[in-house]
Amino acid sequence: AMRRSRRMMRARRAAWAQCPDLWRGGAATDAPMFTSQVLTPSQQRVVSVLTRAMSLDEIAAASGLIVPAVQADLTMLQIRGVVEQTRGRFRLRRNRTPGG
């Protein structure tokens, strides 16, 4: 049980190290949210096709990405406050300032 607990802690630390903006309690305030340094290429693709509220399947079709990749990107974009979901449809948040 102790070994498993240590492995879980290491895995959590590794995950937090990959997302330092989440560790600080929100998006990094020194960088705009839509810079290429913040979003991965596939996340940029998802953001670029979100011109209106769209379903997961519509986003996948418009972006040319597979559904699981779009799901993962949408999850991270929601965590970062870039995208919001309402009634099964995703759209860009209106107020996209860091922490807002």
C-alpha positions as CSV (number, residue, x, y, z in Angstrom):
1,A,0.0,0.0,0.0
2,M,2.9,2.4,0.8
3,R,4.6,1.7,-2.5
4,R,1.4,2.3,-4.4
5,S,0.9,5.6,-2.6
6,R,4.4,6.7,-3.4
7,R,3.9,5.9,-7.1
8,M,0.6,7.8,-7.1
9,M,2.3,10.9,-5.6
10,R,5.1,10.7,-8.2
11,A,2.6,10.5,-11.0
12,R,0.7,13.5,-9.6
13,R,3.9,15.5,-9.3
14,A,4.8,14.6,-12.9
15,A,1.3,15.7,-14.1
16,W,1.5,19.0,-12.2
17,A,5.0,19.6,-13.7
18,Q,3.5,19.4,-17.2
19,C,0.8,22.0,-16.3
20,P,2.4,24.7,-14.2
21,D,-0.4,27.2,-14.8
22,L,-2.8,24.8,-13.1
23,W,-0.5,24.5,-10.1
24,R,-0.6,28.2,-9.6
25,G,-4.4,28.1,-9.4
26,G,-5.4,29.2,-12.9
27,A,-4.1,30.3,-16.2
28,A,-0.7,32.0,-16.3
29,T,-1.2,35.7,-16.0
30,D,1.9,36.6,-17.9
31,A,0.9,35.0,-21.2
32,P,-2.3,35.4,-23.3
33,M,-4.5,32.3,-23.4
34,F,-4.4,31.9,-27.2
35,T,-0.7,32.0,-27.8
36,S,1.0,29.0,-29.5
37,Q,3.1,28.6,-26.4
38,V,0.0,27.7,-24.4
39,L,-2.1,25.6,-26.8
40,T,-0.9,22.4,-28.5
41,P,-1.3,22.3,-32.3
42,S,-4.4,20.1,-32.0
43,Q,-5.9,22.4,-29.4
44,Q,-5.3,25.3,-31.8
45,R,-7.1,23.4,-34.5
46,V,-10.1,22.8,-32.2
47,V,-10.2,26.5,-31.3
48,S,-10.0,27.6,-34.9
49,V,-13.1,25.6,-35.9
50,L,-15.2,26.7,-33.0
51,T,-17.0,29.5,-34.8
52,R,-20.3,28.6,-33.2
53,A,-21.6,26.2,-30.6
54,M,-20.8,22.7,-31.9
55,S,-21.2,19.1,-30.8
56,L,-18.2,16.8,-30.3
57,D,-18.8,15.1,-33.6
58,E,-19.1,18.4,-35.5
59,I,-15.8,19.6,-34.1
60,A,-14.1,16.3,-35.0
61,A,-15.4,16.5,-38.5
62,A,-14.5,20.1,-39.0
63,S,-11.0,19.8,-37.5
64,G,-10.2,16.4,-39.2
65,L,-9.1,15.0,-35.8
66,I,-10.4,11.8,-34.3
67,V,-13.1,12.0,-31.6
68,P,-10.9,10.8,-28.7
69,A,-8.3,13.4,-29.5
70,V,-11.0,16.1,-29.7
71,Q,-12.4,15.0,-26.3
72,A,-8.9,15.2,-24.7
73,D,-8.3,18.7,-26.2
74,L,-11.8,19.9,-25.1
75,T,-11.1,18.7,-21.6
76,M,-7.9,20.7,-21.4
77,L,-9.4,23.7,-23.0
78,Q,-12.3,23.6,-20.5
79,I,-9.8,23.4,-17.6
80,R,-7.9,26.4,-19.0
81,G,-11.1,28.3,-19.4
82,V,-10.9,28.7,-23.2
83,V,-14.0,26.6,-24.0
84,E,-17.3,26.0,-22.2
85,Q,-19.9,23.3,-22.6
86,T,-23.7,23.9,-22.6
87,R,-26.3,21.3,-23.4
88,G,-23.8,19.0,-25.1
89,R,-22.4,21.7,-27.3
90,F,-19.0,23.4,-27.0
91,R,-18.2,27.0,-27.7
92,L,-15.4,29.5,-27.0
93,R,-15.9,31.3,-23.7
94,R,-17.0,34.9,-24.1
95,N,-14.6,36.3,-21.4
96,R,-11.3,34.6,-22.3
97,T,-9.0,36.6,-20.1
98,P,-6.7,34.7,-17.7
99,G,-8.6,33.9,-14.5
100,G,-11.8,35.4,-15.9
